[in-house]
Amino acid sequence: MGTGRSRDDLVSYPPPPQPYAAARRSPVQGVRCLRCHLVQPPVPPGHFTCVACGAVLPLQRWIAHPPPGVSRPARDRPASPVTPGETPSYRFGHPRWGFPAVVWRPAPTGPDPAGPAPSPQLRRAAWLGWLTAAAALVAAGAELWRFLLMIDGRTKVLSATEVTTSDALVAASSLAVLAFAILTVAIAVTALIRTHRWAAVAAGRAPSRSAGAVAARLLVPGWNVYGAGQILVEIDTLLGPSDDSRPRAAGRRLVLLWWSSWVVNAVLVVVTLGRGLGGSLQAIADTVELHIAVDVSAAVVAGLGALVLRRFARLIDGPRLRPTRWVVQAPAPTRPLPPTGGPVSSPAVPAPSVSSGPVASGPVGSLPASSLPGGGATAG
């Protein structure tokens, strides 16, 4: 329009940014390659590829520069001293733990959080375990008698009385083993559930498993072959001494021995049930032999289980202090003892009272010197 000036001349542009010194590059180290996942060793500055596969390393980073007009960057200012009581800074985020938002209060003085000790229940289960082991041995003997009668029946006619007695003994002993086993399991499982929690609380820890989880590992068929030994090992670890001492090693071997016998008994039960499905005479004979093995293994499991339960009860109650010898106590002193380190002095004797009356006549020497006050003779 005659002014001779373009529109671009009317726009004001900001001044160009001031040049900054190049960032000081540090040696590349500790960077993981995205291709071969190799942590890079220290390499000189300017090296941007992996030393193994040659892939470009992820070395991009943001560098913050102060705005124009600021004479001194904020990072060069001296850091303010940290005063005691200042809230700490967390690099990887605020922690998730913390104290409850309550005021200080006295420690609870109620009953023991662990509850009463389960040692009496463990001892009852141990006694029932011994009864179960005895009944299982009787059942094994009855099955052995039946097997011998089967062998004799191949060549001679058996007595009806012997066969009837053998069958009755096998049936009675089997029912006794089943009854004692159910009663033992009912008491032992309840005792072990309580012991698992009691041992954890007594050791200052939270129970690692709930009561339902412990019961499932002890009762669910198939799972209890592994879970029962797992629970017993956990209880033995919590109740045993913290150091690697000999009693703990012996107790751990006892638990592992019971676990091994428990697995063997489970395998024998499965094999016996599978063989019992056969209808031949050989299958019947094999089943009788397997019943003998099952009864013997059941007696071993019950006996070792009783020993394990008694061990847990002893660990809960602590060692018993038994006198090894008689010690005769010295009699109590009849007079006060002198102070330690001081001179031994005779007990104080009150001085005789002096009166102005006449002195009784008589031979002074007729009295012993010890009967006079002060222990000596006086002049008349």
C-alpha positions in Angstrom: 0.0 0.0 0.0 2.9 2.3 -0.5 4.6 1.7 2.8 7.2 -0.6 1.3 7.1 -3.0 4.3 5.9 -6.6 4.3 3.8 -8.3 6.9 6.7 -10.4 8.1 8.5 -7.2 9.1 5.7 -6.5 11.7 6.0 -9.8 13.5 8.4 -9.8 16.5 10.3 -13.1 16.9 11.8 -14.2 20.3 15.6 -14.0 20.5 17.5 -17.1 19.6 18.2 -19.4 22.6 21.6 -19.1 24.1 24.0 -21.9 23.3 24.7 -24.3 26.2 27.7 -26.3 26.8 27.5 -29.9 25.6 26.4 -32.4 28.2 29.3 -34.3 29.6 28.9 -37.9 28.5 29.8 -40.6 31.0 31.0 -44.1 30.0 28.2 -46.4 29.0 27.8 -49.2 31.6 25.0 -51.2 33.1 22.7 -50.8 30.0 20.9 -54.0 28.9 20.7 -54.6 25.2 17.1 -55.0 23.8 18.1 -57.7 21.4 20.5 -60.1 23.2 19.7 -58.9 26.7 23.4 -58.5 27.6 24.4 -56.0 30.3 27.1 -53.8 28.7 30.5 -53.6 30.3 32.1 -50.1 30.7 32.8 -48.7 27.2 34.3 -45.3 26.3 32.0 -42.3 25.6 30.5 -42.1 22.1 29.9 -45.9 21.8 26.2 -46.5 21.1 26.0 -50.1 19.9 26.0 -53.4 21.8 29.4 -55.1 22.2 28.0 -58.5 21.4 25.3 -58.1 18.6 25.9 -54.6 17.4 22.3 -53.4 18.1 21.8 -49.8 19.0 21.6 -49.3 22.7 18.7 -47.5 24.4 20.8 -44.5 25.5 18.3 -41.7 24.8 17.8 -39.4 27.7 16.3 -36.1 28.5 18.5 -33.2 29.5 16.8 -30.3 31.2 18.2 -26.8 30.6 17.3 -23.7 32.6 15.1 -21.1 30.8 16.8 -18.0 29.3 17.6 -15.3 31.8 18.5 -17.6 34.7 22.1 -17.0 35.6 22.7 -20.2 37.6 21.1 -23.6 37.0 19.1 -25.0 39.9 21.2 -28.1 40.0 24.4 -26.2 40.7 23.0 -24.6 43.9 24.2 -26.2 47.1 21.7 -28.6 48.5 20.1 -27.5 51.8 21.2 -29.5 54.7 18.8 -32.2 55.8 17.5 -31.5 59.3 16.6 -34.3 61.7 13.0 -35.2 61.5 12.5 -34.2 57.9 10.3 -36.5 55.8 12.5 -38.8 53.8 12.2 -38.9 50.0 11.6 -42.2 48.3 13.1 -42.9 44.9 10.9 -45.7 43.8 7.6 -44.5 45.2 6.0 -44.2 48.5 6.2 -47.4 50.6 3.0 -49.3 51.2 3.7 -50.2 54.8 3.0 -47.9 57.7 1.7 -47.7 61.3 -2.0 -47.6 62.0 -3.5 -44.2 62.6 -4.2 -44.6 66.3 -2.8 -43.1 69.4 -0.4 -44.8 71.7 -2.1 -47.3 73.9 -0.8 -49.9 76.4 0.0 -53.4 75.3 -2.9 -55.9 75.6 -2.8 -57.9 78.8 -5.5 -60.4 77.9 -5.1 -64.1 77.4 -2.2 -65.5 75.4 -2.9 -65.1 71.6 -1.5 -68.6 71.0 -4.2 -70.1 73.2 -3.7 -73.1 75.5 -1.0 -75.5 74.6 -2.3 -78.5 72.6 0.1 -80.9 74.2 -2.6 -82.9 76.1 -4.5 -83.5 72.9 -1.3 -84.6 71.2 -0.6 -87.1 73.9 -4.1 -88.6 73.7 -3.7 -89.0 70.0 -0.3 -90.6 70.5 -1.8 -93.2 72.9 -4.6 -93.9 70.4 -1.8 -94.3 67.7 -0.2 -97.0 69.8 -3.6 -98.8 70.1 -4.0 -98.6 66.4 -0.6 -100.0 65.8 -1.3 -103.0 68.1 -4.7 -103.6 66.4 -2.9 -103.5 63.0 -0.4 -106.1 64.1 -3.2 -108.4 65.3 -4.9 -108.0 62.0 -1.7 -108.8 60.2 -1.4 -112.0 62.3 -5.0 -112.9 61.4 -4.3 -112.4 57.7 -1.1 -114.5 58.0 -3.1 -117.3 59.6 -5.6 -117.2 56.8 -2.9 -117.4 54.3 -1.4 -120.4 56.0 -4.8 -122.1 56.0 -5.1 -121.4 52.3 -1.7 -123.1 51.7 -2.8 -126.1 53.8 -6.1 -126.3 52.0 -4.4 -127.3 48.8 -3.4 -130.8 50.1 -5.8 -131.5 53.0 -9.3 -130.9 54.2 -9.5 -128.0 56.7 -11.4 -128.0 59.9 -14.6 -125.9 59.9 -13.7 -124.6 63.3 -10.3 -123.3 62.2 -11.8 -121.6 59.1 -14.6 -120.0 61.1 -12.3 -118.8 63.8 -9.8 -117.4 61.3 -12.6 -115.5 59.5 -14.0 -114.1 62.7 -10.5 -113.0 63.9 -9.8 -111.3 60.5 -13.2 -109.5 60.6 -12.9 -108.4 64.3 -9.3 -107.2 63.9 -10.2 -105.3 60.8 -13.1 -103.5 62.5 -10.9 -102.7 65.5 -8.2 -101.2 63.3 -10.8 -99.2 61.4 -12.4 -97.9 64.6 -9.1 -97.0 66.3 -7.8 -95.4 63.1 -10.9 -93.2 62.7 -10.7 -92.1 66.4 -6.9 -91.5 66.1 -7.3 -89.4 62.9 -10.2 -87.4 64.4 -8.1 -86.4 67.5 -4.8 -86.1 65.7 -6.1 -83.8 62.9 -7.7 -81.5 65.4 -4.5 -81.5 67.5 -2.3 -80.8 64.5 -4.4 -77.9 63.3 -4.1 -76.3 66.7 -0.4 -77.1 67.0 0.3 -75.6 63.6 -1.2 -72.3 64.6 0.1 -72.4 68.2 3.7 -73.0 67.0 3.6 -70.1 64.5 2.2 -67.7 67.1 4.6 -68.9 69.8 7.5 -68.3 67.3 6.4 -64.7 66.7 5.1 -65.4 63.2 1.7 -65.3 61.6 0.2 -68.7 60.7 1.2 -69.5 57.1 -1.9 -71.5 56.5 -5.5 -71.3 57.6 -7.2 -74.1 59.6 -9.1 -75.2 56.5 -5.9 -75.4 54.4 -4.2 -77.5 57.1 -7.3 -79.8 57.4 -7.4 -80.2 53.6 -3.8 -81.3 53.4 -4.4 -83.8 56.2 -7.8 -85.3 55.1 -8.3 -85.0 51.3 -7.4 -88.5 49.8 -4.5 -88.3 47.4 -3.5 -84.8 48.5 -2.8 -85.9 52.0 0.0 -88.3 50.8 2.1 -85.1 50.2 0.2 -82.6 52.4 0.4 -84.5 55.7 4.2 -84.7 55.5 4.4 -81.0 54.6 2.3 -80.0 57.6 4.4 -82.1 60.0 7.7 -80.7 58.6 6.4 -77.2 59.1 5.3 -77.9 62.7 8.7 -79.5 63.4 10.5 -76.5 62.0 8.5 -74.0 64.1 8.8 -76.0 67.3 12.4 -77.2 66.9 15.5 -75.3 68.1 16.8 -72.5 65.8 20.3 -73.8 65.5 21.4 -77.0 63.7 21.6 -79.2 66.8 21.5 -82.9 67.1 18.0 -83.2 68.6 16.5 -81.2 65.7 18.3 -83.4 63.1 17.0 -86.6 64.9 13.4 -85.2 65.0 13.6 -84.2 61.4 14.7 -87.8 60.5 11.8 -89.2 62.5 9.3 -87.0 60.6 10.8 -87.9 57.3 10.7 -91.6 58.2 7.0 -91.3 59.1 6.4 -89.5 55.8 8.1 -92.3 53.8 6.1 -95.0 55.6 2.9 -93.1 54.9 3.7 -92.9 51.2 4.5 -96.7 51.1 1.2 -97.5 52.9 -0.7 -95.4 50.4 0.9 -97.2 47.5 0.2 -100.6 49.0 -3.5 -99.7 49.6 -3.9 -98.6 45.9 -2.2 -101.8 44.7 -4.4 -104.0 47.0 -7.6 -102.4 45.8 -6.5 -102.9 42.2 -5.6 -106.5 42.8 -8.8 -107.2 44.7 -10.8 -106.6 41.6 -9.6 -109.9 40.1 -11.8 -113.0 40.5 -9.2 -115.7 40.1 -7.8 -117.9 42.9 -4.4 -116.4 42.3 -5.8 -112.9 42.7 -7.5 -113.9 46.0 -4.2 -115.3 47.3 -2.3 -112.2 46.2 -4.9 -110.0 47.9 -4.4 -111.9 51.2 -0.6 -111.3 50.9 -1.1 -107.7 50.1 -3.5 -107.3 53.2 -0.6 -108.6 55.4 1.7 -106.0 53.9 -0.9 -103.2 54.3 -1.5 -104.2 58.0 2.2 -104.2 58.8 2.7 -100.9 57.1 -0.3 -99.4 58.9 1.2 -100.5 62.2 4.5 -98.8 61.3 2.7 -95.6 60.3 0.6 -95.6 63.5 3.7 -96.3 65.7 5.9 -93.6 64.0 3.0 -91.2 64.1 2.7 -91.7 67.9 6.4 -91.0 68.3 6.1 -87.8 66.2 3.1 -86.6 68.2 4.9 -87.3 71.5 7.9 -85.4 70.2 5.6 -82.4 69.4 4.1 -82.5 72.9 7.6 -82.6 74.5 8.7 -79.6 72.4 5.7 -77.7 73.5 5.9 -78.5 77.2 9.7 -78.1 77.3 12.3 -80.3 78.9 11.5 -81.9 82.3 14.0 -81.1 85.1 14.8 -84.4 86.8 17.0 -84.5 89.9 20.3 -86.3 89.3 21.6 -86.3 92.9 20.6 -85.3 96.4 22.2 -82.2 97.8 22.0 -81.7 101.6 21.4 -78.0 102.4 23.6 -76.5 105.1 21.8 -75.5 108.3 20.8 -71.9 108.8 23.1 -69.8 111.1 21.9 -69.3 114.7 23.4 -65.8 114.9 23.9 -63.0 112.5 27.0 -63.5 110.3 29.7 -60.9 110.3 30.0 -58.5 107.4 32.1 -59.7 104.5 35.8 -58.5 104.8 35.4 -57.1 108.3 37.0 -58.3 111.5 35.2 -61.0 113.4 34.0 -59.6 116.7 32.1 -61.2 119.6 28.5 -60.2 120.1 28.0 -57.1 122.2 27.4 -57.9 125.9 25.6 -55.2 128.0 27.9 -53.6 130.6 26.9 -54.3 134.3 25.1 -51.5 136.1 27.2 -49.8 138.8 25.4 -49.1 142.1 26.5 -47.2 145.2 25.3 -49.8 147.6 27.5 -52.3 149.5 29.2 -55.0 147.6 28.3 -58.6 148.5 31.1 -60.4 150.2 32.2 -63.8 148.9 35.0 -65.4 147.1 35.3 -63.9 143.7 37.6 -66.5 142.4 34.9 -69.2 142.9 33.1 -68.1 139.7 34.5 -68.9 136.3 35.9 -66.0 134.4 33.5 -66.5 131.5 30.5 -66.0 133.8 31.6 -62.5 134.7 30.6 -59.5 132.6 33.3 -58.8 130.0 34.7 -62.3 130.2 37.4 -61.4 132.8 38.0 -61.0 136.5 37.2 -57.9 138.5 39.1 -56.6 141.5 37.1 -56.2 144.7 
